[in-house]
């Protein structure tokens, strides 16, 4: 049968499809015989036969195989989403958006209610809300926080209506005829009140001076004594403020201290407070100089209501009117030491030094 197929191929006769199938089956049937022949003749196989080109059938198999693998891979990677799943996903997204809008609206509504209650509340309510929201630093809107601080500070500054209290051009400021006021949160969320006066000479500029700290948690008010001394220096040494300005701010700030007590605050003793007698010991940063003592001695001798008494080599006593006195000594570091006794007369240090300006160089002076 093999010889017939070979002869037919050599003669070039056309092979019908039925003959091609028969021929292919004949090759497959004859294949074991060819393998056996190849094994017996293996000694005569050349090395070049190992690189023989595969037949057309093998080439077709190798070319079509990757196509089936690639098609199978693409099919497994394509996501399949049904219409029901797509609808469910869209519905969930809409639900989440509506929930977000509800939460946002609820927060805005709560903020509006808070601001409304602050507008309607009295000082006791504002104080309660300050303690509840500001001191623990609760998360509230910026507008609500600003509203609370503005209304709270306004209640504290009520006495200044007598000098034209009004809102400043910016948030956090109040204006009066005598000075500006700045309010804001300081350490531990306490309310700091700073004051700024206009210099008598436009060539000078001044800064806000932090005079008071309101502590709602302890219901206490603290006055910065160093600012009182700085105010005296700006008046007497630098000539930034006038004597009249110091008298006015002394009166206005003591009006505030009195108002704080009415609201239930405890005002700590200070050099600003004129609600109690002045009996205070002060330490100056300047040494006791003979020229200063000479000037005080001359003024005391010229005024019949005053007297100057040297008690020891380093101790002097100036007698003033209304049985008030000032004792002058030398401190441990050589600096001037003072003891002021107002003889139970209620007055502040500002009031004392503006009344007896010739004594100011003992405490503050140039250089």
C-alpha positions as CSV (number, residue, x, y, z in Angstrom):
1,X,0.0,0.0,0.0
2,X,2.9,2.3,0.7
3,X,4.3,1.9,-2.8
4,X,1.0,2.8,-4.4
5,X,0.9,6.1,-2.6
6,X,4.5,7.0,-3.4
7,X,4.0,6.2,-7.1
8,X,0.8,8.3,-7.2
9,X,2.7,11.3,-5.8
10,X,5.5,11.0,-8.2
11,X,3.3,10.9,-11.3
12,X,1.5,14.1,-10.1
13,X,-2.0,12.5,-10.4
14,X,-4.7,14.5,-8.7
15,X,-5.8,12.9,-5.4
16,X,-9.4,13.0,-4.5
17,X,-10.4,14.0,-0.9
18,X,-11.3,10.4,-0.2
19,X,-8.0,9.3,-1.4
20,X,-6.2,11.9,0.9
21,X,-8.0,10.6,3.9
22,X,-7.1,7.1,3.0
23,X,-3.5,8.1,2.5
24,X,-3.4,9.9,5.9
25,X,-4.8,6.8,7.6
26,X,-2.3,4.7,5.8
27,X,0.6,6.8,7.1
28,X,-0.7,6.5,10.6
29,X,-1.1,2.7,10.2
30,X,2.4,2.4,8.8
31,X,4.0,4.6,11.5
32,X,5.0,1.7,13.9
33,X,7.0,0.1,11.0
34,X,8.8,3.4,10.4
35,X,9.8,3.8,14.1
36,X,11.2,0.2,14.1
37,X,13.1,0.9,10.9
38,X,14.5,4.1,12.4
39,X,15.6,2.3,15.5
40,X,17.5,-0.4,13.5
41,X,19.2,2.2,11.3
42,X,20.0,4.7,14.2
43,X,23.8,4.3,13.6
44,X,23.4,6.0,10.2
45,X,21.5,9.1,11.5
46,X,23.4,12.3,10.9
47,X,23.6,15.1,13.5
48,X,21.9,17.5,11.1
49,X,18.8,15.3,11.2
50,X,18.2,16.4,14.8
51,X,17.4,19.9,13.6
52,X,14.9,18.8,11.1
53,X,11.9,21.1,10.5
54,X,8.6,19.8,11.9
55,X,6.0,18.8,9.5
56,X,3.0,21.1,8.6
57,X,0.7,19.3,11.0
58,X,3.0,20.0,14.0
59,X,3.4,23.6,12.9
60,X,-0.4,24.1,12.7
61,X,-0.8,22.7,16.2
62,X,1.9,24.9,17.7
63,X,0.4,28.0,16.0
64,X,-3.2,27.4,17.1
65,X,-2.5,26.4,20.7
66,X,-1.6,29.9,22.0
67,X,-4.7,31.4,20.5
68,X,-6.9,29.1,22.6
69,X,-4.9,29.9,25.7
70,X,-5.1,33.7,25.1
71,X,-8.8,33.6,24.5
72,X,-9.4,31.6,27.7
73,X,-7.3,34.1,29.7
74,X,-9.3,37.1,28.4
75,X,-12.6,35.5,29.2
76,X,-11.6,34.9,32.9
77,X,-10.4,38.5,33.4
78,X,-13.5,40.3,32.1
79,X,-15.8,41.3,35.1
80,X,-19.3,40.2,34.7
81,X,-21.8,42.6,36.4
82,X,-25.5,41.8,36.2
83,X,-28.1,44.5,36.0
84,X,-29.3,43.6,39.5
85,X,-25.8,44.1,40.9
86,X,-25.3,47.4,39.1
87,X,-28.6,48.7,40.5
88,X,-27.7,47.6,44.0
89,X,-24.3,49.4,43.8
90,X,-26.0,52.6,42.6
91,X,-28.6,52.4,45.3
92,X,-25.9,52.0,48.0
93,X,-23.9,55.0,46.6
94,X,-27.1,57.1,46.7
95,X,-27.8,55.9,50.3
96,X,-24.3,56.9,51.4
97,X,-24.6,60.3,49.9
98,X,-28.0,61.0,51.5
99,X,-26.6,59.8,54.8
100,X,-23.7,62.2,54.5
101,X,-26.0,65.1,53.6
102,X,-28.2,64.3,56.7
103,X,-25.2,64.3,59.0
104,X,-24.0,67.6,57.6
105,X,-27.4,69.2,57.9
106,X,-27.7,67.9,61.5
107,X,-24.4,69.4,62.4
108,X,-25.3,72.7,60.8
109,X,-28.7,72.7,62.6
110,X,-27.0,72.0,65.9
111,X,-24.5,74.9,65.3
112,X,-27.3,77.3,64.5
113,X,-29.2,76.3,67.6
114,X,-26.0,76.8,69.7
115,X,-25.5,80.3,68.2
116,X,-29.1,81.2,68.8
117,X,-28.9,80.1,72.4
118,X,-25.7,82.2,72.9
119,X,-27.5,85.3,71.5
120,X,-30.3,84.8,74.0
121,X,-28.3,83.8,77.0
122,X,-27.2,86.0,79.9
123,X,-23.7,86.0,81.5
124,X,-24.4,83.0,83.7
125,X,-25.3,80.9,80.6
126,X,-22.3,82.2,78.6
127,X,-20.0,81.3,81.5
128,X,-21.5,77.8,81.6
129,X,-21.0,77.4,77.9
130,X,-17.5,78.7,78.1
131,X,-16.7,76.0,80.7
132,X,-18.4,73.3,78.7
133,X,-17.0,74.1,75.2
134,X,-14.0,76.3,75.4
135,X,-12.0,75.0,78.4
136,X,-12.1,71.3,77.3
137,X,-11.6,72.5,73.7
138,X,-14.8,70.8,72.4
139,X,-15.1,70.6,68.6
140,X,-17.5,73.4,67.6
141,X,-17.6,75.6,64.5
142,X,-15.3,78.6,64.2
143,X,-18.3,80.9,64.0
144,X,-19.9,79.5,67.2
145,X,-16.6,79.8,69.0
146,X,-16.1,83.4,67.9
147,X,-19.7,84.2,68.9
148,X,-19.2,82.8,72.4
149,X,-15.9,84.7,73.0
150,X,-17.4,87.9,71.7
151,X,-20.5,87.8,73.9
152,X,-18.6,86.6,76.9
153,X,-16.0,89.5,76.6
154,X,-18.8,92.0,76.1
155,X,-20.4,91.0,79.4
156,X,-17.1,91.5,81.1
157,X,-16.6,95.0,79.6
158,X,-20.1,96.3,80.3
159,X,-18.8,99.3,82.6
160,X,-16.9,100.7,79.6
161,X,-20.2,101.8,78.0
162,X,-19.6,105.0,79.9
163,X,-16.6,105.7,77.6
164,X,-18.3,104.6,74.4
165,X,-17.7,100.8,74.2
166,X,-18.2,99.6,70.6
167,X,-17.0,96.8,68.4
168,X,-13.7,97.2,66.7
169,X,-13.1,97.1,62.9
170,X,-11.8,93.5,63.3
171,X,-13.0,90.5,65.2
172,X,-11.4,90.2,68.7
173,X,-11.3,94.0,69.3
174,X,-13.3,96.5,71.2
175,X,-12.9,100.3,71.0
176,X,-13.5,103.1,73.6
177,X,-12.7,106.8,73.8
178,X,-9.7,106.1,76.0
179,X,-8.1,102.9,74.6
180,X,-8.6,99.8,72.5
181,X,-9.2,96.4,73.9
182,X,-8.1,93.1,72.4
183,X,-9.5,89.8,73.7
184,X,-8.4,86.2,72.9
185,X,-7.6,82.9,74.3
186,X,-4.4,82.5,76.2
187,X,-2.8,79.7,78.2
188,X,-5.2,76.9,79.4
189,X,-7.9,78.5,77.3
190,X,-8.3,81.5,79.7
191,X,-9.4,84.8,78.3
192,X,-6.7,87.5,78.0
193,X,-7.6,91.2,78.0
194,X,-5.0,93.6,76.5
195,X,-5.2,97.4,76.3
196,X,-3.7,99.9,74.1
197,X,-3.7,103.7,74.5
198,X,-2.9,106.3,71.9
199,X,0.4,108.1,72.5
200,X,0.4,111.9,73.0
201,X,3.0,112.2,70.3
202,X,2.2,110.7,66.9
203,X,5.9,109.9,66.5
204,X,5.5,107.1,69.1
205,X,3.9,103.8,68.6
206,X,2.6,101.5,71.3
207,X,1.7,97.9,71.6
208,X,-1.2,96.1,73.4
209,X,-0.4,95.5,77.1
210,X,-1.8,92.3,78.5
211,X,-3.2,93.6,81.8
212,X,-5.7,91.0,82.8
213,X,-6.3,87.3,82.5
214,X,-9.8,85.9,83.3
215,X,-9.9,82.3,84.5
216,X,-13.5,81.0,84.2
217,X,-12.6,77.6,85.7
218,X,-11.4,79.1,89.0
219,X,-13.6,82.2,88.7
220,X,-10.5,84.4,89.2
221,X,-9.0,87.5,87.6
222,X,-5.2,88.0,87.6
223,X,-3.6,91.4,86.9
224,X,-0.1,91.6,85.5
225,X,1.8,93.9,88.0
226,X,4.8,94.2,85.6
227,X,2.5,96.0,83.1
228,X,1.5,98.5,85.8
229,X,5.2,99.4,86.3
230,X,5.7,99.5,82.5
231,X,2.8,101.9,82.2
232,X,4.4,104.2,84.8
233,X,7.7,104.0,82.9
234,X,6.1,105.0,79.6
235,X,4.5,108.0,81.3
236,X,7.3,109.3,83.5
237,X,10.5,108.2,81.6
238,X,9.6,107.9,77.9
239,X,6.8,110.6,77.9
240,X,4.6,108.4,75.7
241,X,1.5,108.9,77.8
242,X,0.3,111.9,79.7
243,X,-0.6,112.1,83.4
244,X,-4.2,112.5,82.5
245,X,-4.2,109.3,80.4
246,X,-2.8,107.3,83.3
247,X,-5.4,108.7,85.6
248,X,-8.2,107.8,83.2
249,X,-7.0,104.2,82.5
250,X,-6.5,103.7,86.3
251,X,-10.1,104.7,86.9
252,X,-11.5,102.7,83.9
253,X,-9.6,99.5,84.7
254,X,-10.7,99.6,88.3
255,X,-14.3,99.9,87.1
256,X,-13.7,96.6,85.4
257,X,-12.2,95.0,88.5
258,X,-15.2,96.1,90.5
259,X,-17.5,94.6,87.8
260,X,-15.7,91.3,87.9
261,X,-16.3,91.0,91.6
262,X,-20.0,91.6,91.0
263,X,-20.1,88.8,88.4
264,X,-18.6,86.4,91.1
265,X,-14.9,86.5,90.2
266,X,-12.2,86.7,92.8
267,X,-9.7,89.5,91.9
268,X,-6.2,88.8,93.2
269,X,-4.4,91.7,95.0
270,X,-2.4,93.8,92.5
271,X,-0.7,97.1,92.0
272,X,-3.6,98.2,89.9
273,X,-6.4,97.5,92.4
274,X,-7.6,100.5,94.4
275,X,-10.2,98.5,96.3
276,X,-7.9,98.0,99.3
277,X,-5.2,100.0,101.2
278,X,-1.8,100.1,99.6
279,X,0.7,98.3,101.8
280,X,3.2,96.8,99.4
281,X,6.9,96.1,99.3
282,X,8.7,96.7,96.0
283,X,12.2,95.9,94.7
284,X,13.6,98.2,92.1
285,X,16.1,97.1,89.5
286,X,18.1,100.3,90.0
287,X,20.6,100.9,92.8
288,X,19.9,103.6,95.4
289,X,21.7,106.7,94.2
290,X,22.5,109.8,96.2
291,X,21.3,112.2,93.5
292,X,17.8,110.7,93.6
293,X,17.7,111.0,97.4
294,X,18.8,114.6,97.2
295,X,16.0,115.5,94.8
296,X,13.5,113.8,97.1
297,X,14.9,115.6,100.1
298,X,14.6,119.0,98.4
299,X,11.0,118.4,97.3
300,X,10.0,117.2,100.8
301,X,11.6,120.3,102.4
302,X,9.7,122.6,100.1
303,X,6.3,121.2,100.8
304,X,5.0,121.7,104.4
305,X,2.9,118.5,104.2
306,X,6.0,116.3,103.6
307,X,9.0,115.4,105.6
308,X,12.3,113.5,105.0
309,X,13.8,111.4,107.8
310,X,17.1,109.5,107.6
311,X,16.8,106.6,110.0
312,X,20.1,104.8,109.3
313,X,22.9,105.1,106.8
314,X,20.9,103.0,104.3
315,X,17.4,103.6,105.5
316,X,15.2,106.7,104.9
317,X,11.6,107.6,105.5
318,X,9.5,110.0,103.5
319,X,6.4,111.3,105.3
320,X,3.5,112.4,103.1
321,X,0.1,114.0,103.6
322,X,-2.8,112.1,105.2
323,X,-0.2,110.2,107.3
324,X,1.0,108.1,104.3
325,X,4.7,107.2,104.1
326,X,7.4,105.6,101.9
327,X,10.3,103.8,103.5
328,X,13.5,103.6,101.3
329,X,16.2,101.0,101.9
330,X,18.9,99.0,100.1
331,X,18.2,95.4,99.1
332,X,20.4,92.4,99.3
333,X,21.7,92.9,95.8
334,X,22.3,96.6,96.3
335,X,19.1,97.6,94.5
336,X,16.5,100.1,95.9
337,X,13.9,98.6,98.2
338,X,10.6,100.3,98.9
339,X,7.7,99.9,101.3
340,X,4.6,102.0,100.6
341,X,2.0,102.5,103.3
342,X,-1.2,104.4,102.4
343,X,-2.4,104.5,106.0
344,X,-5.5,102.4,105.1
345,X,-6.4,104.7,102.2
346,X,-7.6,102.7,99.2
347,X,-5.5,103.5,96.2
348,X,-3.5,101.7,93.5
349,X,0.2,102.1,92.7
350,X,-0.8,104.1,89.6
351,X,-2.7,106.5,91.8
352,X,0.1,106.7,94.3
353,X,2.9,107.5,91.9
354,X,0.9,109.9,89.8
355,X,0.1,111.7,93.0
356,X,3.7,111.8,94.1
357,X,5.6,111.8,90.9
358,X,8.9,113.0,92.6
359,X,9.1,109.5,94.1
360,X,8.9,107.7,90.7
361,X,12.8,107.7,90.0
362,X,13.1,105.3,93.0
363,X,11.3,102.7,91.0
364,X,11.7,103.4,87.3
365,X,14.0,105.8,85.5
366,X,16.1,106.3,82.4
367,X,18.7,103.6,81.6
